[in-house]
Amino acid sequence: MRRRELIGLIGGVAAWPLAARAQQPMRVPRIGVLWNGGSPDKHPLHPSLLEGFKAVGYVEGNLIFEERFLDEKYEKADLLAKQLVDLKCDVLIGVAAVSALALRRATSTIPIVFAFNANPVGSGLVSSLNHPGGNVTGVTHVTADLAAKRVELLRDTIPGLSSVALIWDTSPAIQYINRAELADIRTAANRLGLSFDSVECSSPEVVEEAISRASRFGAAILGNSSWFVFERKRLAEQALAKRLAMMSDSDVFSEAGFLITYGANWSAVVRGVAPLVKKIIEGEKPENIPVHQPSVFDLVLNLRTAQALDLQIPSIMLARATRVID
């Protein structure tokens, strides 16, 4: 393959370790990736996937990427998944729950590695985390008590907080995730003596209305939905205009202006896909590769947002923070 034929790392070619294979010709592995976003330049985690492959020894020239993008149009998922299957990819990667589920519907034989699924067992992707049992394994970004932990941290960050809302996506495609999160957050709020309610927000068109409804509460937690990440700046701006303290699960939201975020490092989650893909290409079966779960979580506070909201974040929370944006 001539260098001028390469598309480059984005949507084109990464590589396989050359030293171990130099003595024999080999078929270049073809990796299909189904993304939840609109294009490589718009997806904040696209560079992280490429970084992950570099970290496990891939260099330009020996791995072909075929990429498709949902652009948050869930109805396209099955069609794009079938396109990747028809290309006879060696491994498929589903970034976000909807993408991985579409790939699983499209094939029961081609290995699939997912990133970002809050409930891989409940969604039917795997039989168990330790023994996936089929053609799917991957990297999840949550643990069982993460939703409740967010409520506690929000209460500890905002002195005198008495009420909290969950802004959530009610789209049927992700209800297996979001109803469980809703129940966990409601239980945690009740345990801590906080008034609680949920606010539906299932499309970008209703963001302003959802933030306005949530502003009746002392703070709001943003739930799971892949399109939220692409509207994060707008969500932050609308919340600030309504003087609503917002919390989510990734530093990409605190960087956009949310008051606080707590969760697994999303870049690390995506980078974690590459070692699993490498294992599969080297001969391991997905059914024998345990689903990777995060063990380290980032607590990020945005002091600029706190100042704009006239909030004084307790010093103990500042000391606990992994990162402070000021």
C-alpha positions in Angstrom: 0.0 0.0 0.0 1.5 3.3 -1.1 1.7 6.1 1.5 -0.3 8.5 -0.6 -3.2 6.0 -0.6 -3.4 6.2 3.2 -6.1 8.3 4.7 -4.0 8.6 7.8 -4.8 7.7 11.4 -8.3 9.3 11.2 -10.6 6.9 9.4 -7.6 5.3 7.7 -4.7 3.3 8.8 -3.1 2.6 12.1 -0.7 -0.3 12.4 0.3 -3.7 13.7 3.6 -4.4 15.5 6.0 -5.1 12.7 8.8 -6.9 14.5 6.8 -10.0 15.4 5.4 -10.4 11.9 8.3 -9.3 9.7 9.2 -12.8 8.6 5.9 -13.7 7.1 3.3 -12.1 5.0 0.0 -11.4 6.7 -3.5 -10.1 5.9 -3.9 -6.6 7.2 -6.6 -6.6 9.9 -9.7 -4.6 9.1 -11.4 -2.9 12.1 -14.9 -1.5 11.8 -15.8 1.3 14.2 -19.4 2.6 14.7 -19.4 6.0 16.4 -22.2 7.8 18.0 -21.1 11.2 16.8 -21.1 13.0 13.4 -17.5 13.0 12.3 -13.9 12.5 13.6 -13.3 16.2 14.1 -16.5 16.7 16.1 -16.0 13.7 18.4 -14.0 14.6 21.5 -12.9 11.0 22.0 -11.8 10.1 18.5 -8.1 11.0 19.2 -8.2 8.8 22.3 -9.0 5.7 20.3 -6.0 6.3 18.0 -3.8 7.0 21.1 -4.9 3.6 22.5 -3.8 1.8 19.4 -0.4 3.6 19.4 0.1 2.7 23.1 -0.1 -1.1 22.3 2.4 -0.9 19.5 0.5 0.0 16.4 2.2 2.1 13.8 1.1 3.6 10.5 0.6 1.0 7.8 -0.7 -2.3 9.1 -4.3 -1.8 10.4 -7.2 -0.6 8.3 -10.0 1.4 10.0 -13.5 1.5 8.5 -15.6 4.1 10.3 -19.3 5.0 10.3 -21.0 7.8 12.3 -24.5 7.8 13.6 -24.7 11.5 14.0 -27.1 10.8 16.9 -29.7 9.4 14.5 -30.5 6.1 16.2 -32.6 4.9 13.3 -29.4 4.7 11.2 -27.7 2.3 13.6 -28.7 -1.0 12.1 -28.0 0.1 8.5 -24.5 1.3 9.4 -23.8 -1.8 11.5 -24.7 -4.0 8.5 -22.4 -2.0 6.3 -19.5 -2.7 8.6 -20.4 -6.4 8.8 -20.6 -6.6 5.0 -17.1 -5.3 4.8 -16.0 -8.5 6.5 -14.2 -6.6 9.3 -12.0 -8.8 11.6 -13.2 -6.9 14.7 -16.0 -4.4 15.3 -15.9 -1.5 17.8 -19.1 0.1 19.1 -18.6 3.4 20.8 -21.6 4.1 23.0 -24.4 1.7 23.8 -26.6 2.2 20.7 -23.7 1.5 18.4 -22.6 -1.7 20.2 -26.2 -3.1 20.3 -26.7 -2.4 16.6 -23.4 -4.3 15.9 -24.6 -7.2 18.1 -27.9 -7.4 16.1 -25.9 -7.4 12.9 -23.6 -10.3 13.7 -23.2 -13.1 16.2 -19.9 -14.2 14.8 -17.6 -11.2 14.2 -15.9 -10.2 17.5 -17.3 -6.9 18.9 -15.6 -4.6 21.5 -17.7 -1.9 23.1 -16.9 1.2 24.9 -19.4 3.0 27.1 -22.3 0.8 28.2 -23.6 1.4 31.6 -25.3 -2.0 31.8 -23.7 -4.5 29.4 -25.4 -7.4 31.1 -28.8 -5.8 31.3 -28.7 -4.8 27.7 -28.0 -8.3 26.6 -24.5 -7.7 25.2 -22.8 -10.1 27.6 -23.8 -12.9 29.9 -21.7 -11.6 32.7 -18.8 -9.2 33.2 -16.3 -11.8 34.0 -17.5 -14.4 31.4 -19.0 -12.5 28.5 -19.9 -15.8 26.8 -20.5 -14.7 23.2 -18.8 -12.5 20.5 -18.8 -9.3 22.6 -16.6 -7.9 25.3 -15.5 -4.3 26.1 -15.0 -1.5 28.5 -17.7 -0.1 30.7 -17.5 3.4 32.3 -19.6 2.9 35.4 -19.8 0.8 38.6 -22.9 -0.1 40.5 -22.7 2.7 43.1 -21.7 5.6 40.8 -25.1 7.3 40.5 -25.5 7.4 44.2 -22.0 8.7 44.7 -22.8 11.6 42.4 -25.7 12.6 44.6 -23.5 12.5 47.7 -20.8 14.6 46.1 -23.3 17.2 44.8 -24.7 17.5 48.3 -21.2 17.9 49.8 -20.3 20.5 47.2 -23.3 22.8 47.6 -23.9 23.7 51.2 -27.5 23.7 52.1 -28.7 21.8 49.0 -32.2 20.6 49.5 -33.4 19.4 46.1 -32.0 17.8 43.0 -33.3 16.9 39.6 -32.2 14.3 37.0 -32.2 15.5 33.4 -32.6 12.3 31.4 -33.1 11.0 27.9 -36.3 8.9 27.7 -35.6 7.5 24.2 -36.6 3.8 24.1 -33.2 2.7 22.8 -31.5 3.5 26.1 -34.1 2.9 28.7 -32.4 -0.2 30.0 -29.7 2.2 31.2 -31.6 5.2 32.2 -34.4 3.7 34.2 -31.8 2.0 36.4 -30.0 5.3 36.9 -33.2 7.1 37.7 -34.0 4.5 40.4 -30.5 4.7 41.9 -30.5 8.5 42.0 -34.0 8.7 43.5 -33.0 6.2 46.2 -29.9 8.2 47.0 -31.7 11.5 47.1 -34.3 10.1 49.4 -31.7 8.6 51.7 -29.9 12.0 52.0 -33.2 13.9 52.6 -33.2 15.7 49.3 -36.3 16.4 47.3 -36.1 14.8 43.9 -37.8 14.7 40.5 -36.8 13.9 36.9 -36.9 16.1 33.9 -37.2 14.6 30.4 -34.8 15.8 27.7 -34.8 13.4 24.7 -33.6 15.7 21.9 -31.6 18.9 21.4 -34.8 20.7 20.6 -36.0 20.6 24.1 -32.8 21.5 26.0 -33.9 25.0 26.9 -37.2 23.8 28.2 -35.6 21.0 30.2 -33.1 23.3 31.8 -35.8 25.8 32.7 -37.9 23.0 34.4 -34.8 21.7 36.3 -33.9 25.2 37.5 -36.7 24.9 40.1 -34.4 22.6 41.9 -31.2 23.4 43.8 -29.0 21.4 41.3 -29.4 19.0 38.5 -27.6 15.8 37.4 -27.3 15.1 33.7 -28.0 11.4 32.9 -26.7 9.0 30.3 -27.2 9.9 26.6 -24.6 10.0 23.9 -26.0 13.1 22.3 -25.6 15.1 25.5 -21.8 15.3 25.0 -22.3 17.1 21.7 -24.6 19.6 23.3 -22.5 20.1 26.4 -21.6 23.8 25.8 -25.2 24.7 25.1 -26.4 22.8 28.2 -23.8 24.6 30.3 -24.7 28.0 28.9 -28.5 27.4 29.5 -27.8 26.2 33.0 -25.7 29.2 33.9 -28.3 31.5 32.5 -30.9 29.9 34.8 -28.3 29.9 37.7 -28.6 26.1 37.9 -25.7 24.1 39.2 -25.1 21.1 36.9 -23.3 17.8 37.5 -22.3 15.1 35.0 -19.9 12.1 34.7 -17.0 13.4 32.6 -14.5 16.2 32.6 -15.6 17.2 29.1 -18.7 18.6 30.8 -16.9 20.5 33.5 -14.6 21.9 30.8 -17.8 23.1 29.1 -19.0 24.9 32.2 -20.7 22.3 34.5 -20.0 22.9 38.2 -18.9 19.4 39.0 -18.3 16.1 37.3 -17.4 12.7 38.7 -16.8 9.5 36.8 -14.3 7.3 34.9 -11.9 9.2 32.7 -13.6 8.9 29.3 -10.3 9.1 27.3 -9.0 6.2 29.4 -12.1 4.2 28.7 -11.7 4.6 24.9 -8.0 3.9 25.0 -8.8 0.7 26.8 -10.5 -0.7 23.7 -7.2 -1.2 21.8 -5.7 -3.8 24.1 -8.8 -5.9 23.8 -8.8 -5.6 20.0 -5.2 -6.7 20.0 -5.9 -9.7 22.1 -8.7 -10.7 19.7 -6.5 -10.3 16.6 -3.9 -12.4 18.3 -6.4 -15.2 18.7 -8.3 -14.8 22.0 -12.0 -15.2 21.9 -14.2 -12.3 23.2 -16.2 -14.8 25.3 -13.0 -15.4 27.4 -12.0 -11.7 27.8 -13.6 -10.1 30.9 -15.4 -6.8 30.5 -13.0 -4.1 31.8 -14.4 -1.9 34.6 -13.0 1.4 35.8 -11.2 1.5 39.1 -10.1 5.2 39.1 -12.6 8.1 39.0 -12.0 11.8 38.4 -13.7 14.5 40.5 -13.5 17.8 38.6 -14.7 21.2 40.0 -15.1 24.3 37.9 -14.4 27.4 40.1 -15.3 29.8 37.4 -18.8 28.4 37.3 -19.0 28.3 41.1 -18.1 32.0 41.2 -20.7 32.8 38.5 -23.3 31.0 40.7 -22.1 32.7 43.9 -21.3 29.4 45.4 -18.5 28.8 47.9 -17.2 25.3 47.4 -16.1 23.8 50.7 -12.3 23.4 51.1 -12.6 19.7 51.8 -14.1 19.2 48.4 -11.4 21.2 46.7 -8.9 19.0 48.5 -10.7 15.9 47.2 -10.8 17.1 43.6 -8.7 15.4 41.0 -8.7 18.6 39.0 -9.9 22.2 39.6 -10.7 24.5 36.7 -10.1 28.1 37.7 
